[in-house]
């Protein structure tokens, strides 16, 4: 009954018109619920995971100078492994989706995530936490091909921009709610145990228990309500799929590699920078992440509608610009409200996310869409995975502020690559 309005009402009824306006159907609806629940579970604890690792490995560090290379390398190595694992998951997710279909692949990916939560709670060692976290965060890259095949197969081309805007909203809602809850819980744990390191560890484990419950609920929704659609015939080999990438898609991929280097060079160090360099409290850090994602969320529906009028390229280009501006703004703004401004810039980097996904979907031939999307993201993550290790060494050698400036420079290269090399005509077509 939950999704009956998506396919049982008549064309003239308001629910049907609303569903049509929002590019909703039953399959897309279940995917949205899954994205919401698994995403909220991850965002309840993952933004503070670098601080958790620091507390386990270097509990006495209380500032940027005292933070040892071992803790920086642990965070950098985790982020490197995360990107490598995500690259494998993107490619593997495309292959699994092409063989098992939407429902079967989502159920399998959910079970892997639940196994990760179980390992995290069963074993307290840092290595187990890293392995468990990789299994948990693997759900998103594994499920990306599912979201693209679902939208590409069940939503008209004119509605794909809106469909991806809705999916982006579902991804952002957890990133607004989760960090705020995490900051409050971790701050309460620190106050209770009168120790920052013990509070970080205990508070994180409390949040992981809640995340496990949400994952189980999401898996139940998929089991009972996700309709079964027969997967298309398995396509060509990976090399043959890559050869079918049109020139615009290859140029976009090149620009994204530079931009994601800018992102991952600093992403896992932002929390440590705020805690140890700027002296920000965990509750305020949670608020900053909420502001970031609330800013992103506010752009999705208006931009999703505007892409049909003005095209995709203007919004995709702005995404690259804001990626470069975030590390620069974080280095230059003063404490307090200045940090709020920096994290608003952080959120505006997502202004072209639905347009970018719609462009990739429209450019990717349907027979290879699941494999092609997985390969696209997998290639990107493979090239980007080394950036956090570079970031750890740059922080240790020259300090966090230099790291932010270098990230900005690399982001500018990505923006220049998009504006100079992506053909306007191809990127400007409506989804």
HELIX and SHEET records of a PDB file:
HELIX    1   1 UNK A    4  UNK A    6  5                                   3    
HELIX    2   2 UNK A   14  UNK A   21  1                                   8    
HELIX    3   3 UNK A   26  UNK A   43  1                                  18    
HELIX    4   4 UNK A   46  UNK A   48  5                                   3    
HELIX    5   5 UNK A   49  UNK A   57  1                                   9    
HELIX    6   6 UNK A   69  UNK A  122  1                                  54    
HELIX    7   7 UNK A  126  UNK A  154  1                                  29    
HELIX    8   8 UNK A  157  UNK A  159  5                                   3    
HELIX    9   9 UNK A  160  UNK A  193  1                                  34    
HELIX   10  10 UNK A  196  UNK A  225  1                                  30    
HELIX   11  11 UNK A  238  UNK A  243  1                                   6    
HELIX   12  12 UNK A  247  UNK A  266  1                                  20    
HELIX   13  13 UNK A  267  UNK A  269  5                                   3    
HELIX   14  14 UNK A  270  UNK A  272  1                                   3    
HELIX   15  15 UNK A  273  UNK A  277  3                                   5    
HELIX   16  16 UNK A  282  UNK A  310  1                                  29    
HELIX   17  17 UNK A  313  UNK A  332  1                                  20    
HELIX   18  18 UNK A  337  UNK A  348  1                                  12    
HELIX   19  19 UNK A  353  UNK A  363  1                                  11    
HELIX   20  20 UNK A  366  UNK A  368  5                                   3    
HELIX   21  21 UNK A  369  UNK A  384  1                                  16    
HELIX   22  22 UNK A  387  UNK A  398  1                                  12    
HELIX   23  23 UNK A  400  UNK A  421  1                                  22    
HELIX   24  24 UNK A  424  UNK A  427  1                                   4    
END                                                                             
